[in-house]
């Protein structure tokens, strides 16, 4: 329960009991990230369903606003930092790390955030035609990504979220959540692309960033969520 509360407190803006946690406990909370994804997904789908009672576009906007609000734009911030770093680094690894650590958002980051929000808005509108229940599982599946990336991609910085959680994910955690995802694919077949999206993100982190950071985890979650929405809208309508 402590791990779940720590994960909820870190990944969302939901009011949960706060308390101090040592680094190992904070790192171990990554094992609960998919459960947090279920909570986020339920709130997003609920907001979308309520909004859709008025109009599908209202539903899409309500779902998107809820998505950003409940997560505090945490993962969007990571996406912006990665976009700025990649855009400004020009192949210089030290500059990449420095730009990603800069709290200011540059032009690449702004463009990435705008495109991501537009993509999610349009895809959520499409999801309104498929049904809101499958949307619950999109944030859930995407938050399995950090477990795989922490286990399979080396930390880019010696100190930071990527390094903190690197040793916290056990093989049984990956296999356990993989089994849950496989069961979920029976109800929502489009989730079958989740492992492919997560693996593609891992390959990109290795090739383009040289490792994984907290910002990369956030960016990866955002992009996997978008990919899952694309799959939901296309496969769900077949």
SEZA-13371 format. One record per residue: residue in three letters; x negated, y, z negated of N, C-alpha, C, O, CB in turn. Coordinates in steps of 0.001 Angstrom, whole numbers, plus 500000, padded with zeros to 6 digits. Glycine has a CB too. Layout:
BEGIN
ALAXYZXYZXYZXYZXYZ;...
This chain:
BEGIN
UNK499173498790500000500000500000500000499140501258500000499474502246500655500935500007498787;UNK498020501219499256497147502383499212496603502703500599496531503864501000495997502151498230;UNK496221501652501325495699501867502667496730502493503590496399503358504400495220500563503251;UNK497979502058503468499037502616504298499274504083503966499457504902504866500327501821504123;UNK499273504416502692499470505810502288498316506686502774498529507814503217499604505912500758;UNK497099506160502689495954506915503191496078507132504701495812508225505201494635506183502861;UNK496484506087505418496641506200506868497745507180507221497588507988508136496937504834507483;UNK498865507117506505499966508065506743499525509491506457499838510406507218501184507711505875;UNK498805509680505366498352511020505011497362511600505995497319512813506203497742511003503656;UNK496554510723506612495547511196507558496126511418508949495825512420509596494402510210507632;UNK496953510487509409497422510529510794498702511329510992499052511658512126497638509141511285;UNK499407511649509908500672512378510050500723513543509072499853513710508218501875511437509823;UNK501766514334509228502035515432508299503211515077507395503828515965506806502323516743509068;UNK503522513811507284504606513376506420504199513535504960503034513329504618504992511916506721;UNK505142513899504097504808514082502679504636512735501972505614512066501640505900514908501976;UNK503410512362501754503116511114501060502263511435499835501573512454499822502389510097502004;UNK502294510596498814501466510845497625500002510967498006499453510093498677501648509722496589;UNK499378512044497582497973512260497902497113511838496721497555511868495572497709513739498269;UNK495924511457497008494996511040495963493611510910496554493444510851497773495442509710495316;UNK492636510866495698491267510744496159491007509309496624491590508356496108490278511150495043;UNK490135509185497594489785507864498113488306507851498453487783508799499039490644507498499360;UNK487644506777498085486237506672498429486116506305499905487079505817500496485520505624497534;UNK484946506534500511484785506266501946485184504857502370485816504710503416483366506502502338;UNK484846503807501608485276502464502048486794502313502124487313501685503047484719501413501106;UNK487513502896501142488982502802501161489549503580502334490484503122502990489582503325499841;UNK488985504765502605489451505563503734489207504824505044490059504817505933488752506932503754;UNK488036504202505155487721503457506376488650502264506548489119501989507652486265502987506355;UNK488914501554505450489765500371505526491193500710505923491923499848506412489765499649504202;UNK491600501970505715492961502385506070493215502276507569494369502282507997493211503815505609;UNK492161502177508373492341502050509818493137500794510155493792500736511195490980502021510530;UNK493085499787509282493827498555509531495333498786509522496091497962510035493462497507508498;UNK495772499909508939497202500222508858497649501200509939498815501595509966497530500794507494;UNK496744501596510826497113502579511846498309502141512689499175502971512965495933502845512749;UNK498400500865513117499574500489513914500893500643513155501917500961513760499432499061514383;UNK500879500422511835502101500617511061502500502090511083503678502425511208501913500127509606;UNK501501502966510959501780504399511067502374504701512440503274505532512564500488505235510834;UNK501872504028513462502421504212514803503890503856514877504650504520515582501653503384515795;UNK504304502824514167505723502472514127506557503582513502507647503897513980505924501174513354;UNK506039504169512435506752505270511780506879506451512736507955507030512883506026505702510483;UNK505767506801513383505791507908514348506755507593515477507557508441515867504376508180514912;UNK506681506374516004507550505994517110509019506043516749509843506455517564507201504622517584;UNK509362505625515531510762505653515109511271507094515036512398507377515442510929504955513743;UNK510453507989514525510868509395514433510996510020515820511949510750516091509865510197513585;UNK510042509736516686510078510282518047511304509768518799512025510544519426508789509913518815;UNK511536508465518734512681507884519438513995508407518868514943508659519612512643506352519351;UNK514049508570517555515265509113516940515549510534517393516691510877517699515150509077515428;UNK514506511364517436514683512735517904515095512757519368515946513554519763513398513541517705;UNK514497511888520176514851511827521593516279511386521808516989511932522652513923510896522321;UNK516696510394521038518079509908521167519076510998520790520067511209521491518300508665520282;UNK518817511682519697519731512757519287519789513860520332520869514342520673519301513341517938;UNK518629514259520839518610515309521856519290514888523131519923515703523802517202515714522156;UNK519165513605523476519764513109524714521282513096524676521929512998525719519263511726525003;UNK521852513192523492523307513293523416523795514575524078524947514668524501523774513240521957;UNK522899515570524164523220516823524853522798516775526312523580517082527212522546518003524157;UNK521526516377526534520972516355527895519665515578527862518940515669526871520747517811528451;UNK519329514816528905518074514060528898516827514923528718515875514511528055517953513291530172;UNK516833516124529311515678516999529138515588517525527710514489517700527182515747518164530121;UNK516720517774527090516715518182525687516165517040524827515408517270523884518147518582525221;UNK516554515816525163516035514662524451514527514542524599513821514284523624516705513402524945;UNK514034514730525822512591514644526058511845515714525274510801515444524679512282514779527553;UNK512388516938525275511740518025524550511780517783523045510800518047522348512406519359524886;UNK512902517285522542513018516995521112512031515910520700511392516008519653514453516567520761;UNK511908514868521534510967513783521237509535514293521241508747513950520360511122512640522251;UNK509199515112522231507841515646522322507527516558521138506448516475520552507656516411523638;UNK508472517423520792508252518329519655508063517536518368507206517869517548509435519311519503;UNK508859516491518192508717515636517018507355514946517025506693514858515991509849514589516969;UNK506943514462518185505666513757518320504509514662517896503635514252517132505463513274519774;UNK504515515891518400503452516832518055503545517239516586502532517342515894503521518075518957;UNK504764517465516125504938517933514759504555516900513723503865517221512755506349518348514543;UNK504990515667513908504750514647512889503264514264512818502778513862511761505603513402513179;UNK502545514387513938501115514083513935500259515317513686499041515207513546500719513449515249;UNK500881516487513629500113517704513427499165518007514568498160518689514373499346517609512159;UNK499470517511515755498628517697516947497208517181516720496268517623517381498583519181517340;UNK497057516248515784495725515734515441495032515112516654493867515402516926495831514698514315;UNK495746514270517369495127513570518495494963514495519702494037514322520494495962512345518884;UNK495847515464519844495671516469520896494388517267520675493695517619521630496883517417520943;UNK494080517549519413492835518252519096491636517414519526490668517942520075492756518570517584;UNK491702516105519275490621515235519723490498515210521231489390515221521767490833513837519208;UNK491639515176521926491626515204523387490984516481523904490190516447524844493045515072523938;UNK491327517609523288490754518890523706489251518918523482488505519384524343491415520044522951;UNK488800518424522336487363518430522043486598517553523018485520517931523475487107517960520612;UNK487143516383523343486472515505524302486437516150525684485418516092526373487176514137524370;UNK487546516764526090487588517429527400486566518557527475485868518702528478488997517978527680;UNK486478519356526413485497520439526389484071519892526455483228520410527188485676521291525127;UNK483815518831525673482473518260525651482056517696526994480952517957527472482391517185524610;UNK482934516929527594482620516326528890482494517404529968481624517332530836483702515299529285;UNK483375518402529898483350519444530913482132520336530849481665520836531873484562520275530797;UNK481609520539529638480500521487529473479138520824529340478115521504529421480742522339528270;UNK479103519509529138477826518858528830476911518726530031475694518855529894478074517500528255;UNK477477518470531217476683518276532436475625517187532247474489517325532701476010519595532846;UNK476013516107531572475102514986531397474155515101530226473381514179529972474319514812532610;UNK474193516208529504473317516415528342474018515878527097474991516479526641472955517933528165;UNK473546514751526531474208514110525409474222514991524159475221515026523440473533512796525102;UNK473130515697523898473096516559522717474073517715522850474702518112521870471685517092522488;UNK474205518256524047475172519334524265476597518798524153477480519485523639474955519993525647;UNK476820517589524624478134516965524504478560516897523046479680517280522706478124515561525122;UNK477679516413522187478007516293520774478227517662520149479135517832519335476903515545520033;UNK477400518647520522477522519985519957478842520642520342479495521266519506476361520851520410;UNK479232520505521602480480521119522061481680520437521417482639521107521034480588521048523596;UNK481641519130521294482748518418520672482901518790519195484006518747518653482548516914520814;UNK481799519151518552481846519527517141482287520977516940482614521370515820480488519314516505;UNK482299521767517999482707523172517905484213523244517655484979522678518435482326523954519203;UNK484667523922516591486100523977516301486909524798517304488135524692517348486305524539514933;UNK486232525608518102486955526402519088487353525550520287486662524595520643486106527590519544;UNK488469525905520898488961525182522069488619525978523324488957527157523433490497524933521972;UNK487950525328524262487573525987525503488580525756526609489648525187526381486223525514525946;UNK488238526197527801489168526119528928489486524676529306490627524362529646488595526850530131;UNK488484523795529250488742522389529576489732521781528585490621521016528959487425521582529578;UNK489559522136527319490463521617526298491884522107526474492836521343526313489968521995524935;UNK492032523376526802493365523940527016494063523241528176495233522870528077493277525454527282;UNK493340523066529266493921522392530434494330520967530077495404520511530470492919522380531612;UNK493478520262529334493786518880528952495047518810528101495882517930528309492608518260528193;UNK495197519721527148496378519722526281497640520012527096498658519338526938496220520762525150;UNK497565521013527961498740521383528767499167520223529657500350519890529726498440522628529631;UNK498198519607530340498528518487531220499088517301530432500014516629530885497290518053532010;UNK498523517051529258499007515944528443500439516179527973501261515263528009498093515735527244;UNK500741517388527536502099517685527082503091517625528236504202517119528074502151519061526419;UNK502701518135529392503592518062530549503839516612530953504967516228531262503003518847531731;UNK502780515814530949502934514407531319503883513697530363504769512960530796501572513701531331;UNK503701513915529076504569513251528104506014513738528223506947512949528077504051513490526683;UNK506200515014528483507554515549528622508283514882529779509419514433529631507513517067528829;UNK507627514821530923508241514210532107508496512721531868509556512206532224507340514406533351;UNK507531512038531269507684510601531039508742510297529986509453509298530094506357509997530618;UNK508854511143528976509910510955527985511285511178528603512254510526528214509705511904526799;UNK511375512091529562512630512261530293512972510979531042514127510557531078512538513453531273;UNK511949510365531642512185509092532308512569507992531324513385507124531634510956508679533085;UNK511967508040530130512274507034529114513717507115528655514298506114528237511351507190527925;UNK514297508308528733515698508458528340516601507584529201517652507132528747516130509925528444;UNK516188507347530445516977506485531319516753505010531057517595504183531410516664506786532747;UNK515630504666530441515321503269530128515919502874528786516418501761528622513802503040530118;UNK515865503785527840516325503509526486515272503954525484514073503824525730516643502013526308;UNK515722504474524364514780505044523407514143504005522498513079504259521934515470506073522574;UNK514761502851522344514215501849521435512795501409521820511949501296520934515130500642521400;UNK512499501157523099511125500774523454510089501850523130508919501533522915511055500447524923;UNK510509503125523092509573504213522785508997504055521385507886504512521116510268505576522918;UNK509742503413520495509262503194519128507914502471519136507056502730518291510296502385518317;UNK507739501568520092506548500721520109505360501350520834504262500794520804506879499407520749;UNK505554502487521479504442503121522203503367503635521246502202503274521415504961504277523069;UNK503700504464520244502661504889519300502069503724518509500894503745518144503228505913518339;UNK502889502712518249502423501514517541501300500828518317500234500559517763503591500531517316;UNK501538500545519594500535499850520404499292500701520616498174500187520601501125499456521750;UNK499486502009520815498338502891521057497409502954519857496201503122520020498813504291521409;UNK497956502820518647497120502909517445496413501613517111495733501516516090497951503328516276;UNK496572500614517969495688499454517892494340499776518536493337499111518274496335498230518576;UNK494337500806519381493104501193520056491946501469519107490868500907519293493352502400520890;UNK492132502324518085491012502607517186490410501370516533489205501337516280491457503546516122;UNK491220500355516257490670499133515680489702498463516664488622498017516278491805498160515295;UNK490104498400517941489248497783518950488008498629519209486902498101519324490022497575520251;UNK488196499943519299487054500818519582486060500838518429484850500862518656487534502236519871;UNK486558500826517194485660500803516046484838499527516016483689499520515574486450500946514753;UNK485439498456516488484777497153516455483822496960517629482786496309517492485813496045516451;UNK484178497535518798483471497185520035482595498300520610481775498030521488484463496778521064;UNK482741499528520149481981500655520692481159501270519562481677501527518476482931501724521343;UNK479893501498519824479032502009518766479387503456518430479837504196519304477559501904519178;UNK479190503871517171479450505264516801478470506196517508477278505905517604479351505448515271;UNK478982507309517997478127508267518692477313509103517716476181509487518006478963509174519577;UNK477902509382516552477223510172515528476996509313514286477853508507513926478043511441515174;UNK475839509484513625475561508673512439476497508966511280476692508118510410474148508888511998;UNK477075510156511261478030510514510214479283511056510886479197511896511782477424511562509216;UNK480426510585510463481683510997511075482673509850511033482370508759510549481463511468512523;UNK483874510121511555484920509106511485484532507837512235484780506728511764486219509657512043;UNK483924508008513400483544506838514178482610505920513417482761504700513462482897507262515465;UNK481637506504512712480702505711511933481348505161510670481031504051510243479488506539511574;UNK482251505931510071482881505520508823483700504255508993483676503369508139483757506629508290;UNK484428504172510103485327503031510302484687501889511080485323500859511304486568503482511017;UNK483430502063511497482799501075512379482760499683511762482941498685512460481392501511512724;UNK482526499618510464482400498301509824483664497886509076483671496858508400481227498303508865;UNK484735498678509190485942498399508409486875497409509089487701496786508423486684499679508143;UNK486758497254510399487671496383511138487090494984511203485973494781511679487934496931512563;UNK487857494029510722487442492630510739488038491926511954489029492375512528487869491917509436;UNK487422490833512324487925490079513490489365489650513271490166489672514206487044488842513764;UNK489706489258512047491080488814511793492090489956511912493268489721512181491175488190510409;UNK491623491202511709492528492338511914492912492457513387494078492662513724491873493648511426;UNK491913492327514254492190492417515693493085491275516164494030491489516923490882492413516487;UNK492781490063515712493589488922516140495011489006515593495972488651516275492935487615515693;UNK495130489475514365496463489594513780497327490590514512498478490299514838496363489985512338;UNK496782491767514775497561492778515492497781492378516947498804492724517538496861494136515424;UNK496821491649517527497020491151518895498209490193518956498968490194519925495744490445519404;UNK498361489382517919499496488453517876500810489216517752501804488858518384499344487464516703;UNK500811490269516934502020491087516794502355491768518115503520491836518508501840492141515680;UNK501328492273518798501554492916520096502110491921521105503012492256521874500252493531520627;UNK501586490714521110502087489693522038503562489409521787504335489235522729501271488395521906;UNK503953489362520506505364489142520185506208490329520641507325490151521128505546488909518673;UNK505672491541520483506409492739520897506607492778522404507591493336522889505678493997520438;UNK505666492180523155505781492170524622506994491375525095507478491586526207504513491588525245;UNK507486490468524262508683489710524621509879490651524731510715490512525624508963488596523582;UNK509945491619523801511047492581523813510797493726524780511725494212525427511274493132522420;UNK509539494161524880509188495289525760508030494841526650506872495025526275508801496583524927;UNK508310494258527820507246493699528663506185494704529088505045494319529349507849493096529880;UNK506534495973529162505562496976529610504381497103528659503333497622529043506237498325529761;UNK504535496635527418503434496704526456502275495808526839501199495896526247503921496333525080;UNK502483494945527823501414494040528243500205494796528779499101494252528816501929493081529300;UNK500404496043529192499283496828529716498454497441528603497382497980528878499791497923530636;UNK498905497381527364498189498021526261496744497538526137495846498374526038498920497769524962;UNK496473496216526137495073495783526048494213496289527197493036496597527011495006494281526007;UNK494806496374528389494043496873529541493694498345529362492572498759529656494838496676530845;UNK494647499133528884494392500556528654493356500758527557492479501612527677495690501279528289;UNK493456499981526502492501500095525393491098499697525845490114500341525480492945499218524204;UNK491012498627526645489714498189527163489130499224528122487924499472528107489850496832527870;UNK489978499831528956489508500856529885488963502059529127487935502623529503490640501291530827;UNK489652502451528056489175503561527242487829503228526608486938504076526569490200503909526160;UNK487673502007526114486408501590525514485269501668526530484175502132526210486524500164524959;UNK485532501215527744484514501255528792484137502697529119482967503008529342485012500535530059;UNK485146503579529145484867504984529439484067505639528316483161506430528576486174505748529664;UNK484401505310527072483648505861525945482168505477526047481285506306525825484240505364524607;UNK481915504221526383480529503767526493479808504472527638478679504939527484480481502248526697;UNK480473504542528785479824505072529987479667506588529947478606507117530276480615504679531215;UNK480739507289529538480733508752529655480268509456528389479586510479528454482110509239530012;UNK480642508898527226480260509539525973479038508894525331478299509543524590481414509502525009;UNK478834507627525618477731506917524996478079506330523648477208505801522958476571507824524851;UNK479337506416523260479780505907521965481149506461521630481822507038522484478775506264520861;UNK481556506285520389482878506723519963482759507629518745481884507438517900483780505514519650;UNK483639508610518663483714509534517535485171509632517097486055509033517708483140510943517910;UNK485411510396516032486791510640515633487579511328516726488744511003516953486833511469514374;UNK486950512281517409487625512947518525487960511960519635489030512035520238486755514077519078;UNK487041511033519902487289510038520947488449509135520563489262508775521415486029509200521207;UNK488535508764519292489675507968518842490986508712519118491944508126519622489546507641517336;UNK491019510002518785492234510789519011492568510908520481493719510735520880492084512169518414;UNK491552511206521297491776511320522740492251509998523314493146509964524159490497511775523453;UNK491647508904522850492051507592523342493493507264523012494218506724523847491154506533522775;UNK493913507589521792495309507362521405496248508123522331497238507570522810495544507786519941;UNK495939509387522581496793510199523461496891509588524852497985509464525404496254511631523559;UNK495760509210525414495763508708526788496410507333526889497084507034527875494344508650527327;UNK496208506493525876496870505185525887498379505357525760499142504651526419496334504289524745;UNK498815506296524912500248506566524798500840506979526138501918506518526514500505507653523757;UNK500139507843526853500632508283528157500682507119529134501654506963529874499748509405528717;UNK499635506301529137499638505131530012500773504170529695501375503596530603498321504406529907;UNK501068503993528418502172503111528025503522503691528432504427502944528805502145502866526515;UNK503668505006528366504903505636528824505078505451530330506184505196530808504909507131528467;UNK503985505581531070504051505328532519504528503904532781505403503677533616502668505563533185;UNK503949502954532064504351501560532243505804501337531843506531500594532502503445500644531432;UNK506220501986530758507599501831530296508589502356531332509603501714531607507800502557528963;UNK508299503507531898509210504109532866509246503306534171510309503121534763508797505557533150;UNK508085502836534608508045502120535893508534500677535751509408500243536501506618502130536461;UNK507983499944534807508397498545534637509800498456534092510572497578534477507438497807533713;UNK510135499377533184511454499347532560512586499607533527513725499219533266511513500345531464;UNK512294500260534642513331500586535613513415499554536740514303499618537590513077501964536195;UNK512478498605536733512536497590537799513697496623537592513890495709538394511217496808537862;
